Each structure stands twice: as C-alpha cells, then as structure tokens.
Amino acid sequence: MNECEQLHPLLRGYLDDRLTARERRMVARHLNLCASARKELDQLRGGGPKSPAVSANPPSEPLDLKILRWFFKAPKTSPRKEPEGVSKKNKRARPPDSQAPERSRSSSLKPILGVLLVFLALAWLTHFIQNAGENGLVKETKRWLSKNHFLGVSSSLDFVSDLTNLPHWNGNTSPVAAPAQELITDPSRFRVYWALLQPGADTPEVDFTQNAVAAVLLGPMPAGDYAVRFKRMEDYSDKTVLWYDETLIAAAPASTAGNAGPWALQLVPKPTQTPVLIQKIQ
C-alpha cells in the first residue's frame, strides 16, 4: 500500500479533527506534496477547488508545523494600486520597485538568523550546565541560600586544602590555664601569641594579606610529649572548618610532676567563608 492509499482515507478525519497528533502531521505533510490529496480534500469540504468551504472551527495546527511555518514563511506582498487613467502601456514601462530585492534578501536571512540564535542559546545553556560548579554567580547564590537556610538548601563542601606541607609551629609548654582557639589575621596579634609561646625567639614573617594563622592551645594536660598538627581546611558554602589532631607520642613517668601545655600554630590560606571553626579530628 503506497502513501496515498494509506493517507487518503484519513482526510475525512482530518477535516473533522478526529485524528491523533501523529496522524494529523502525516496528513498535513502529505497534503503539501500531493495535488490529488488537496483536490480530494476540497471535494470533501463541499465547495470544490474554486470555492472551498471554510469551517467555523478550523482544526488547530501542530506546534512543530507552526514553528517551521514561522521560520520559513514567505514575505507577504500587497498589490500596488495604480492611479486611475494609467494605461497598460505605462504600467509595462514603469521601472520595477528598487526596494523589492532588498526586502527579499532580508526575508531570506530571517530564518537563517533565527536558527543561528537558537543554536547559540542551546550551546550557551549546555556550557552553563556543564560548568555550573565553576560559575561564580552560581557559587555565590548557593552560599547565600545556604547561609539563610532558604528553600532547604544545606551547606555544601566546595574545596579541601591540605595543610600538612605549609609552615607550622608547635610545642608542649603553653602557659595557659584553659584551652583556647583563634584564627589570627593581623601581625600584632600574631606577635602576642609568639611572645607567649616562644619567648625570646624571632617572630616568623607572615603575609597576612594572603594568609592567616590558626592557633590551638589544649591547656593543661597530663605530663608527656604531645604532637598537635593541623591536617586540612574545608571550605563550605557557609563556613570554613580547620581540622587538627593531637597525639601522645610518649607518656611521662608516673613520678613526673607538673603538666604539659600542647599548642600549635598553623599557616593557612586566608579563608573566604565565615565563620571559621577549629575542630579536632575524632
């Protein structure tokens, strides 16, 4: 069975709007190609080819055909009205409209530009989705939503920095009576800590425009040799967490009097998110 034999029986359903969307598209495409089908459709309408009957409720055209028709529609031209008394000879002698070629060129470029704009929009959208994790606007929006607990958005981990290879200082003789933690962000505060923990030693040079120093003092501990080291820095959408651990390397004999005061200072990249939390690895 060829296409005409298959689709011509559907013409009545096409007029009465009783076809599925797929069948309507098939019939519409066939009507564009087959003069016999168009003639038969005119006969079914009852008006013949010269006076086709117009339905009061014409069937709706599928969306895909509407889009194609909009892209590739021919420019509408209206016949020029001639003033009365102009003879046919004068009509033939009249020069052609000089603007017609320009209108024709602009109308032919319209579908090309439309397709190009759609392609560029799809390419940009694809790039945006693939690189959303690196987009600064997306990151800032997510951080703001997380900080304000808006729409249930929770804190998300953005970046992890290894701190084990950065400069650090530690010891077991801090003279504090209680544990303390602080993120040092200026030279004067760093000098106070250094004079407390390393009296008489030269203060290390730290560029506080790019870095900060994390300080943790564990307070009085049983006598022994302790090692306190910072391990990593985690940047979240709404906070920064500095992780450290403490290890008892060697316990002092039971007869040893006094306590130890383990401490550690760690150079870290300047955090981008606040608050900054200093936490022990459990």
Beta strands, then each sheet from edge to edge (+ up, - down):
strand 1: 157-162
strand 2: 168-171
strand 3: 180-184
strand 4: 211-217
strand 5: 221-222
strand 6: 224-236
strand 7: 240-251
strand 8: 259-260
strand 9: 263-269
strand 10: 276-280
sheet 1: 1+ 6- 7+ 10+
sheet 2: 2+ 9- 4+ 3-
sheet 3: 5+ 8-
end
